[in-house]
Amino acid sequence: MFPSKKVQSLIGTKIQVEMKGSPRHILEGVLNSVDEYLNLHLLETVEIVNGEKTRSLGSVILRGNNIILISPAE
């Protein structure tokens, strides 16, 4: 299965996304849409630092080339 098809199967579910950069950025939200470049639109997004939810970001668009890891949230 192609990565974009696997990510498209997660639309409507809560996911965690690890972003490039230092310190480590993790965002958690409901996947609303994804395109062929793995750009993501998340709803109800929150930022997670050191395992703690720190702030609410709402609707966020993430550029695919800045994403390290996408996983279903627990």
Biopython code that builds the backbone (N, CA, C, O; Angstrom):
import numpy as np
from Bio.PDB.StructureBuilder import StructureBuilder

atoms = [
    (1, "MET", "N", (0.849, -1.175, 0.000)),
    (1, "MET", "CA", (0.000, 0.000, 0.000)),
    (1, "MET", "C", (0.899, 1.244, 0.000)),
    (1, "MET", "O", (1.870, 1.307, 0.753)),
    (2, "PHE", "N", (0.576, 2.226, -0.839)),
    (2, "PHE", "CA", (1.350, 3.463, -0.889)),
    (2, "PHE", "C", (1.126, 4.279, 0.374)),
    (2, "PHE", "O", (0.032, 4.248, 0.938)),
    (3, "PRO", "N", (2.147, 5.014, 0.834)),
    (3, "PRO", "CA", (1.994, 5.803, 2.074)),
    (3, "PRO", "C", (0.806, 6.764, 2.032)),
    (3, "PRO", "O", (0.102, 6.914, 3.031)),
    (4, "SER", "N", (0.575, 7.420, 0.885)),
    (4, "SER", "CA", (-0.535, 8.379, 0.822)),
    (4, "SER", "C", (-1.882, 7.673, 0.971)),
    (4, "SER", "O", (-2.804, 8.230, 1.567)),
    (5, "LYS", "N", (-2.011, 6.454, 0.440)),
    (5, "LYS", "CA", (-3.261, 5.690, 0.594)),
    (5, "LYS", "C", (-3.464, 5.280, 2.046)),
    (5, "LYS", "O", (-4.586, 5.316, 2.551)),
    (6, "LYS", "N", (-2.384, 4.889, 2.719)),
    (6, "LYS", "CA", (-2.473, 4.510, 4.126)),
    (6, "LYS", "C", (-2.905, 5.705, 4.972)),
    (6, "LYS", "O", (-3.751, 5.564, 5.855)),
    (7, "VAL", "N", (-2.334, 6.879, 4.710)),
    (7, "VAL", "CA", (-2.690, 8.081, 5.466)),
    (7, "VAL", "C", (-4.128, 8.476, 5.153)),
    (7, "VAL", "O", (-4.854, 8.902, 6.051)),
    (8, "GLN", "N", (-4.557, 8.344, 3.893)),
    (8, "GLN", "CA", (-5.944, 8.668, 3.537)),
    (8, "GLN", "C", (-6.929, 7.779, 4.287)),
    (8, "GLN", "O", (-8.048, 8.204, 4.574)),
    (9, "SER", "N", (-6.530, 6.555, 4.607)),
    (9, "SER", "CA", (-7.412, 5.660, 5.354)),
    (9, "SER", "C", (-7.608, 6.139, 6.799)),
    (9, "SER", "O", (-8.513, 5.668, 7.487)),
    (10, "LEU", "N", (-6.765, 7.073, 7.261)),
    (10, "LEU", "CA", (-6.863, 7.605, 8.630)),
    (10, "LEU", "C", (-7.740, 8.858, 8.723)),
    (10, "LEU", "O", (-7.918, 9.397, 9.815)),
    (11, "ILE", "N", (-8.290, 9.331, 7.600)),
    (11, "ILE", "CA", (-9.133, 10.530, 7.624)),
    (11, "ILE", "C", (-10.313, 10.303, 8.562)),
    (11, "ILE", "O", (-10.986, 9.274, 8.506)),
    (12, "GLY", "N", (-10.548, 11.291, 9.423)),
    (12, "GLY", "CA", (-11.630, 11.210, 10.403)),
    (12, "GLY", "C", (-11.201, 10.639, 11.740)),
    (12, "GLY", "O", (-11.995, 10.602, 12.679)),
    (13, "THR", "N", (-9.949, 10.189, 11.841)),
    (13, "THR", "CA", (-9.458, 9.644, 13.108)),
    (13, "THR", "C", (-8.406, 10.577, 13.709)),
    (13, "THR", "O", (-7.851, 11.435, 13.022)),
    (14, "LYS", "N", (-8.147, 10.393, 14.996)),
    (14, "LYS", "CA", (-7.145, 11.194, 15.688)),
    (14, "LYS", "C", (-5.759, 10.619, 15.419)),
    (14, "LYS", "O", (-5.537, 9.417, 15.561)),
    (15, "ILE", "N", (-4.824, 11.495, 15.027)),
    (15, "ILE", "CA", (-3.457, 11.064, 14.739)),
    (15, "ILE", "C", (-2.462, 11.944, 15.489)),
    (15, "ILE", "O", (-2.794, 13.040, 15.940)),
    (16, "GLN", "N", (-1.237, 11.439, 15.612)),
    (16, "GLN", "CA", (-0.117, 12.220, 16.127)),
    (16, "GLN", "C", (0.887, 12.398, 15.012)),
    (16, "GLN", "O", (1.164, 11.465, 14.259)),
    (17, "VAL", "N", (1.434, 13.603, 14.905)),
    (17, "VAL", "CA", (2.389, 13.925, 13.853)),
    (17, "VAL", "C", (3.642, 14.499, 14.502)),
    (17, "VAL", "O", (3.569, 15.470, 15.256)),
    (18, "GLU", "N", (4.801, 13.890, 14.204)),
    (18, "GLU", "CA", (6.070, 14.423, 14.676)),
    (18, "GLU", "C", (6.660, 15.275, 13.566)),
    (18, "GLU", "O", (6.799, 14.827, 12.428)),
    (19, "MET", "N", (7.008, 16.517, 13.913)),
    (19, "MET", "CA", (7.516, 17.486, 12.950)),
    (19, "MET", "C", (9.025, 17.636, 13.083)),
    (19, "MET", "O", (9.595, 17.388, 14.145)),
    (20, "LYS", "N", (9.668, 18.050, 11.979)),
    (20, "LYS", "CA", (11.105, 18.349, 12.003)),
    (20, "LYS", "C", (11.355, 19.525, 12.932)),
    (20, "LYS", "O", (10.456, 20.316, 13.217)),
    (21, "GLY", "N", (12.590, 19.623, 13.396)),
    (21, "GLY", "CA", (12.989, 20.767, 14.208)),
    (21, "GLY", "C", (13.468, 20.355, 15.575)),
    (21, "GLY", "O", (13.297, 19.217, 16.011)),
    (22, "SER", "N", (14.062, 21.301, 16.222)),
    (22, "SER", "CA", (14.532, 21.097, 17.574)),
    (22, "SER", "C", (13.988, 22.236, 18.418)),
    (22, "SER", "O", (14.197, 23.386, 18.032)),
    (23, "PRO", "N", (13.331, 22.023, 19.502)),
    (23, "PRO", "CA", (13.036, 20.732, 20.123)),
    (23, "PRO", "C", (11.993, 19.949, 19.318)),
    (23, "PRO", "O", (11.388, 20.465, 18.379)),
    (24, "ARG", "N", (11.809, 18.707, 19.710)),
    (24, "ARG", "CA", (10.877, 17.809, 19.028)),
    (24, "ARG", "C", (9.441, 18.328, 19.149)),
    (24, "ARG", "O", (8.950, 18.567, 20.252)),
    (25, "HIS", "N", (8.780, 18.496, 18.013)),
    (25, "HIS", "CA", (7.401, 18.981, 17.995)),
    (25, "HIS", "C", (6.459, 17.839, 17.675)),
    (25, "HIS", "O", (6.631, 17.158, 16.664)),
    (26, "ILE", "N", (5.462, 17.619, 18.526)),
    (26, "ILE", "CA", (4.431, 16.611, 18.271)),
    (26, "ILE", "C", (3.082, 17.313, 18.324)),
    (26, "ILE", "O", (2.779, 18.037, 19.272)),
    (27, "LEU", "N", (2.279, 17.088, 17.291)),
    (27, "LEU", "CA", (0.935, 17.634, 17.228)),
    (27, "LEU", "C", (-0.049, 16.476, 17.175)),
    (27, "LEU", "O", (0.226, 15.443, 16.566)),
    (28, "GLU", "N", (-1.198, 16.657, 17.819)),
    (28, "GLU", "CA", (-2.238, 15.639, 17.817)),
    (28, "GLU", "C", (-3.539, 16.290, 17.411)),
    (28, "GLU", "O", (-3.911, 17.336, 17.943)),
    (29, "GLY", "N", (-4.239, 15.669, 16.459)),
    (29, "GLY", "CA", (-5.512, 16.211, 16.023)),
    (29, "GLY", "C", (-6.247, 15.233, 15.133)),
    (29, "GLY", "O", (-5.749, 14.148, 14.831)),
    (30, "VAL", "N", (-7.441, 15.630, 14.716)),
    (30, "VAL", "CA", (-8.269, 14.804, 13.840)),
    (30, "VAL", "C", (-7.892, 15.117, 12.393)),
    (30, "VAL", "O", (-7.956, 16.268, 11.963)),
    (31, "LEU", "N", (-7.502, 14.092, 11.652)),
    (31, "LEU", "CA", (-7.109, 14.270, 10.257)),
    (31, "LEU", "C", (-8.343, 14.581, 9.419)),
    (31, "LEU", "O", (-9.266, 13.770, 9.335)),
    (32, "ASN", "N", (-8.353, 15.760, 8.801)),
    (32, "ASN", "CA", (-9.478, 16.190, 7.976)),
    (32, "ASN", "C", (-9.249, 15.883, 6.500)),
    (32, "ASN", "O", (-10.165, 15.445, 5.804)),
    (33, "SER", "N", (-8.011, 16.116, 6.018)),
    (33, "SER", "CA", (-7.705, 15.825, 4.616)),
    (33, "SER", "C", (-6.206, 15.673, 4.429)),
    (33, "SER", "O", (-5.408, 16.104, 5.260)),
    (34, "VAL", "N", (-5.840, 15.041, 3.299)),
    (34, "VAL", "CA", (-4.439, 14.823, 2.938)),
    (34, "VAL", "C", (-4.354, 14.870, 1.419)),
    (34, "VAL", "O", (-5.291, 14.462, 0.734)),
    (35, "ASP", "N", (-3.232, 15.366, 0.882)),
    (35, "ASP", "CA", (-3.052, 15.378, -0.573)),
    (35, "ASP", "C", (-1.883, 14.481, -0.974)),
    (35, "ASP", "O", (-1.304, 13.798, -0.130)),
    (36, "GLU", "N", (-1.534, 14.483, -2.271)),
    (36, "GLU", "CA", (-0.491, 13.583, -2.785)),
    (36, "GLU", "C", (0.900, 13.905, -2.255)),
    (36, "GLU", "O", (1.795, 13.064, -2.338)),
    (37, "TYR", "N", (1.105, 15.116, -1.708)),
    (37, "TYR", "CA", (2.396, 15.504, -1.128)),
    (37, "TYR", "C", (2.452, 15.247, 0.378)),
    (37, "TYR", "O", (3.421, 15.618, 1.040)),
    (38, "LEU", "N", (1.413, 14.614, 0.912)),
    (38, "LEU", "CA", (1.236, 14.347, 2.344)),
    (38, "LEU", "C", (1.109, 15.631, 3.162)),
    (38, "LEU", "O", (1.434, 15.642, 4.349)),
    (39, "ASN", "N", (0.639, 16.714, 2.535)),
    (39, "ASN", "CA", (0.225, 17.887, 3.298)),
    (39, "ASN", "C", (-1.029, 17.483, 4.060)),
    (39, "ASN", "O", (-1.921, 16.847, 3.497)),
    (40, "LEU", "N", (-1.103, 17.850, 5.337)),
    (40, "LEU", "CA", (-2.200, 17.415, 6.193)),
    (40, "LEU", "C", (-3.001, 18.607, 6.696)),
    (40, "LEU", "O", (-2.445, 19.671, 6.968)),
    (41, "HIS", "N", (-4.317, 18.418, 6.820)),
    (41, "HIS", "CA", (-5.179, 19.394, 7.488)),
    (41, "HIS", "C", (-5.727, 18.702, 8.728)),
    (41, "HIS", "O", (-6.459, 17.716, 8.633)),
    (42, "LEU", "N", (-5.359, 19.238, 9.906)),
    (42, "LEU", "CA", (-5.808, 18.680, 11.177)),
    (42, "LEU", "C", (-6.799, 19.623, 11.836)),
    (42, "LEU", "O", (-6.662, 20.844, 11.748)),
    (43, "LEU", "N", (-7.794, 19.052, 12.494)),
    (43, "LEU", "CA", (-8.766, 19.811, 13.274)),
    (43, "LEU", "C", (-8.577, 19.469, 14.742)),
    (43, "LEU", "O", (-8.049, 18.408, 15.074)),
    (44, "GLU", "N", (-9.007, 20.367, 15.622)),
    (44, "GLU", "CA", (-8.914, 20.156, 17.081)),
    (44, "GLU", "C", (-7.487, 19.803, 17.489)),
    (44, "GLU", "O", (-7.275, 18.913, 18.312)),
    (45, "THR", "N", (-6.512, 20.500, 16.914)),
    (45, "THR", "CA", (-5.100, 20.184, 17.110)),
    (45, "THR", "C", (-4.583, 20.720, 18.439)),
    (45, "THR", "O", (-4.912, 21.835, 18.844)),
    (46, "VAL", "N", (-3.768, 19.911, 19.110)),
    (46, "VAL", "CA", (-3.081, 20.334, 20.327)),
    (46, "VAL", "C", (-1.597, 20.023, 20.179)),
    (46, "VAL", "O", (-1.215, 19.070, 19.500)),
    (47, "GLU", "N", (-0.766, 20.839, 20.824)),
    (47, "GLU", "CA", (0.683, 20.637, 20.822)),
    (47, "GLU", "C", (1.053, 19.819, 22.048)),
    (47, "GLU", "O", (0.536, 20.054, 23.141)),
    (48, "ILE", "N", (1.954, 18.852, 21.862)),
    (48, "ILE", "CA", (2.397, 17.998, 22.967)),
    (48, "ILE", "C", (3.887, 18.209, 23.179)),
    (48, "ILE", "O", (4.687, 18.041, 22.258)),
    (49, "VAL", "N", (4.258, 18.583, 24.421)),
    (49, "VAL", "CA", (5.658, 18.783, 24.779)),
    (49, "VAL", "C", (5.939, 17.933, 26.012)),
    (49, "VAL", "O", (5.247, 18.045, 27.024)),
    (50, "ASN", "N", (6.958, 17.085, 25.921)),
    (50, "ASN", "CA", (7.337, 16.188, 27.023)),
    (50, "ASN", "C", (6.154, 15.349, 27.501)),
    (50, "ASN", "O", (6.001, 15.120, 28.700)),
    (51, "GLY", "N", (5.320, 14.891, 26.569)),
    (51, "GLY", "CA", (4.190, 14.040, 26.919)),
    (51, "GLY", "C", (2.986, 14.763, 27.478)),
    (51, "GLY", "O", (1.985, 14.122, 27.800)),
    (52, "GLU", "N", (3.050, 16.093, 27.603)),
    (52, "GLU", "CA", (1.948, 16.885, 28.166)),
    (52, "GLU", "C", (1.332, 17.754, 27.084)),
    (52, "GLU", "O", (2.056, 18.371, 26.302)),
    (53, "LYS", "N", (0.012, 17.810, 27.026)),
    (53, "LYS", "CA", (-0.674, 18.698, 26.093)),
    (53, "LYS", "C", (-0.533, 20.128, 26.603)),
    (53, "LYS", "O", (-1.013, 20.460, 27.686)),
    (54, "THR", "N", (0.143, 20.985, 25.799)),
    (54, "THR", "CA", (0.471, 22.318, 26.285)),
    (54, "THR", "C", (-0.463, 23.412, 25.793)),
    (54, "THR", "O", (-0.848, 24.288, 26.567)),
    (55, "ARG", "N", (-0.839, 23.375, 24.505)),
    (55, "ARG", "CA", (-1.739, 24.423, 24.011)),
    (55, "ARG", "C", (-2.589, 23.906, 22.868)),
    (55, "ARG", "O", (-2.205, 22.997, 22.132)),
    (56, "SER", "N", (-3.768, 24.521, 22.742)),
    (56, "SER", "CA", (-4.702, 24.166, 21.687)),
    (56, "SER", "C", (-4.452, 25.069, 20.478)),
    (56, "SER", "O", (-4.347, 26.287, 20.620)),
    (57, "LEU", "N", (-4.357, 24.462, 19.281)),
    (57, "LEU", "CA", (-4.072, 25.211, 18.062)),
    (57, "LEU", "C", (-5.260, 25.263, 17.109)),
    (57, "LEU", "O", (-5.248, 26.062, 16.172)),
    (58, "GLY", "N", (-6.280, 24.444, 17.314)),
    (58, "GLY", "CA", (-7.454, 24.443, 16.444)),
    (58, "GLY", "C", (-7.174, 23.797, 15.099)),
    (58, "GLY", "O", (-6.655, 22.683, 15.034)),
    (59, "SER", "N", (-7.519, 24.504, 14.019)),
    (59, "SER", "CA", (-7.329, 24.002, 12.658)),
    (59, "SER", "C", (-5.917, 24.332, 12.189)),
    (59, "SER", "O", (-5.493, 25.486, 12.255)),
    (60, "VAL", "N", (-5.175, 23.305, 11.708)),
    (60, "VAL", "CA", (-3.780, 23.480, 11.321)),
    (60, "VAL", "C", (-3.533, 22.770, 9.994)),
    (60, "VAL", "O", (-4.044, 21.675, 9.760)),
    (61, "ILE", "N", (-2.743, 23.407, 9.127)),
    (61, "ILE", "CA", (-2.288, 22.775, 7.894)),
    (61, "ILE", "C", (-0.794, 22.533, 8.028)),
    (61, "ILE", "O", (-0.033, 23.455, 8.319)),
    (62, "LEU", "N", (-0.371, 21.279, 7.812)),
    (62, "LEU", "CA", (1.031, 20.894, 7.948)),
    (62, "LEU", "C", (1.596, 20.546, 6.578)),
    (62, "LEU", "O", (0.987, 19.791, 5.820)),
    (63, "ARG", "N", (2.749, 21.094, 6.268)),
    (63, "ARG", "CA", (3.398, 20.817, 4.995)),
    (63, "ARG", "C", (4.097, 19.460, 5.060)),
    (63, "ARG", "O", (4.813, 19.169, 6.017)),
    (64, "GLY", "N", (3.886, 18.648, 4.051)),
    (64, "GLY", "CA", (4.367, 17.272, 4.044)),
    (64, "GLY", "C", (5.865, 17.113, 4.207)),
    (64, "GLY", "O", (6.314, 16.150, 4.829)),
    (65, "ASN", "N", (6.660, 18.044, 3.659)),
    (65, "ASN", "CA", (8.115, 17.873, 3.756)),
    (65, "ASN", "C", (8.662, 18.215, 5.134)),
    (65, "ASN", "O", (9.861, 18.054, 5.361)),
    (66, "ASN", "N", (7.836, 18.676, 6.056)),
    (66, "ASN", "CA", (8.266, 18.949, 7.431)),
    (66, "ASN", "C", (7.835, 17.853, 8.399)),
    (66, "ASN", "O", (8.056, 17.970, 9.605)),
    (67, "ILE", "N", (7.225, 16.793, 7.884)),
    (67, "ILE", "CA", (6.709, 15.717, 8.726)),
    (67, "ILE", "C", (7.715, 14.562, 8.775)),
    (67, "ILE", "O", (8.218, 14.114, 7.746)),
    (68, "ILE", "N", (7.993, 14.094, 9.994)),
    (68, "ILE", "CA", (8.879, 12.949, 10.191)),
    (68, "ILE", "C", (8.067, 11.671, 10.336)),
    (68, "ILE", "O", (8.406, 10.649, 9.739)),
    (69, "LEU", "N", (6.986, 11.720, 11.134)),
    (69, "LEU", "CA", (6.249, 10.518, 11.497)),
    (69, "LEU", "C", (4.772, 10.828, 11.647)),
    (69, "LEU", "O", (4.401, 11.855, 12.215)),
    (70, "ILE", "N", (3.925, 9.937, 11.136)),
    (70, "ILE", "CA", (2.472, 10.027, 11.313)),
    (70, "ILE", "C", (2.023, 8.712, 11.936)),
    (70, "ILE", "O", (2.348, 7.634, 11.439)),
    (71, "SER", "N", (1.268, 8.814, 13.035)),
    (71, "SER", "CA", (0.781, 7.579, 13.670)),
    (71, "SER", "C", (-0.594, 7.817, 14.260)),
    (71, "SER", "O", (-0.919, 8.943, 14.638)),
    (72, "PRO", "N", (-1.421, 6.755, 14.347)),
    (72, "PRO", "CA", (-2.721, 6.879, 14.999)),
    (72, "PRO", "C", (-2.524, 7.209, 16.475)),
    (72, "PRO", "O", (-1.623, 6.669, 17.116)),
    (73, "ALA", "N", (-3.360, 8.090, 17.017)),
    (73, "ALA", "CA", (-3.254, 8.451, 18.437)),
    (73, "ALA", "C", (-3.888, 7.349, 19.279)),
    (73, "ALA", "O", (-4.790, 6.640, 18.832)),
    (74, "GLU", "N", (-3.400, 7.227, 20.485)),
    (74, "GLU", "CA", (-3.896, 6.188, 21.385)),
    (74, "GLU", "C", (-5.074, 6.679, 22.179)),
    (74, "GLU", "O", (-5.623, 5.935, 22.992)),
]
sb = StructureBuilder()
sb.init_structure("model")
sb.init_model(0)
sb.init_chain("A")
sb.init_seg("    ")
for serial, (resi, resn, name, xyz) in enumerate(atoms, 1):
    if name == "N":
        sb.init_residue(resn, " ", resi, " ")
    sb.init_atom(name, np.array(xyz, "f"), 0.0, 1.0, " ", f" {name:<3s}", serial, name[0])
structure = sb.get_structure()
